[in-house]
Amino acid sequence: MTTMHPDSSSRRHREGKPAVGRPVLFVVLLAIAAIGVLGLLVAGPSIAVPLALVTAAGLMGLVAFAWAVAGPRL
């Protein structure tokens, strides 16, 4: 059986992107999006359809932005 130095095998895997993003920013952005969706569900029947669609698209964009900027690195 061959013995390897602990740093030699795992060093190649860690040279790329870090395994995690910015968890606090990720949680804050997703919380804002979740509150926005809740507000949209509550206010949805009383607002116009185009405004509801724009708001929903904006919230989906916020989730995508949160994932791209601060989410976990795959």
Secondary structure, DSSP 8 states (H G I E B T S, - for coil): -----HHHHHTTTTSSS-S---HHHHHHHHHHHHHHHHHHHHHGGGS-HHHHHHHHHHHHHHHHHHHHHHS---
